[in-house]
């Protein structure tokens, strides 16, 4: 028998799917010949891959009761460090290891500052937002670093049974994230910390360590997203990952994860990512300026938060 909260989640996911279908209909009507073509669908999914992976880490962070404003800067830093001439000279797998290590390390710094240093998540990640972007610019001297390792391009820009590798990366990360969140003690502890940190501590959960792990996981996701970004642009640069903070938070909140923590779903996050991807495609087809697109995204976030606040108050009364 479904619990009331589970039933509400099912209804919310059904509504999100309806919104996604409606946007696809709008896209088709505005461009009947090209919108649902295999080429355009593949392009949309490739564009969604990087922000989708980042949103997995953001989901864990927000469920735990935190926030991460530095994800875009960590993607930029990982992409720059992985594409320096020194790193590229060692080949494909060193580039991959470098991107993952930089993302994981930056995320761990966030986690240590927040969990052990007692720095407010907003401030700690805002500091990383500035520092990581500045370090990326310093390492690259403000220039775009072109990938010269052909093995890297052939692998990450290639296909596997007809589907681009970067899309497979998105699928694998979401599948692994879903299992971690819903079928392991790590996921249960994340929900518990976000729901009530003091109660979680009294239940024997090491809240400090769990918080650090969650931010490290978000950083690792940024490292994976950096590889996808490098593959898509064939370069690394300090401007990579711009507005990823906005896009990831928007996708997570739209997907039904509470900003106050304790409740969330990766399925909803994925649908949220797809909604914004389709929305961006519709905007591009109709030549809507980027500034207007960002205004709409901001309005959607506010509307989602207001809806969350309303439903929370209704549930308590």
Protein Blocks (a to p, Z undefined) as FASTA:
>chain_A
ZZfklmmmmmmmmmmmmmmmmmmmmmmmmmmmlmmgmklmmmmmmmmmmmmmmmmmmmmm
mmnopacfklmmmmmmmmmmmmgmklmmnojklmmmmmmmmmmmmmmmmmmmmmmnopaf
klmmmmmmmmmmmmmmmmnnopacddfbfklmmmmmmceehiafklmmmmmmmmmmmmmm
mmcfklmmmmmmmmommlmmmnopafklmmmmmmmmmmmmmmmmmmmmmmmnopacfkgo
ihklmmmmmmmmmnopafkgoiacfklmmmmmmmmmmmmmmmmmnopafklmmmmmmmmm
mmmmmmmmmmmmmmmZZ
